Amino acid sequence: MDDYISVANAPKSATFQMRINPEIKERVESIYARCGMTLTDAINVFIQQTLNVEGLPLIVTQNSKQAMKEQAAAILMRELKKGEDSAKTSGWIDEGEIFAE
């Protein structure tokens, strides 16, 4: 998407309402307050990130913690493979060469 929209600077004329359990609302407001934000601020951040990535700005799974571990492991494996491929094309550096520098 080429047209950048800033939630913070965009004129506001539409309203959004939702129902939420009062206890849950109080708890999330407390969490966001510790971050220096209101619930409205947090929702606006979520909306801005949604616009930035053009999709949900978070991983939604039944077990997000496990999904994040798997994603981190996949990234690590890709980086290790790049290092191995680089070593094959550029040559291996042994421990003695590293300490000689």
C-alpha positions, 0 to 999 in steps of 0.5 A: 500500500503506497498511501501511508495513513497515520492514525495519530494525525488523521481527522477523527469523525467516526466512532467505534463502540464495543462491549467488554467485561468491566473486570477485563477492561479494568485489568487491561487499562491497568496494564496499558497505564503501566506503559503510559497508554490508555486503552484508546491509545493501545487500540489506536496502536493496534489499528496503526500496526494493522495498516502498516502490515496490512493484516493482523499485527500479531500471531494468532494461534491456539498456542502463540508461545509455541508458535513464536518458539517455532518461528525463532527456531526457523529463523535460527536454522536459516541463519545457520544455513547461511553461515554454513553456505558462506563457509563453503564458498569462502572457506572455513576459518579455524580457531587458530586463525581467529585468535591470530587476528 
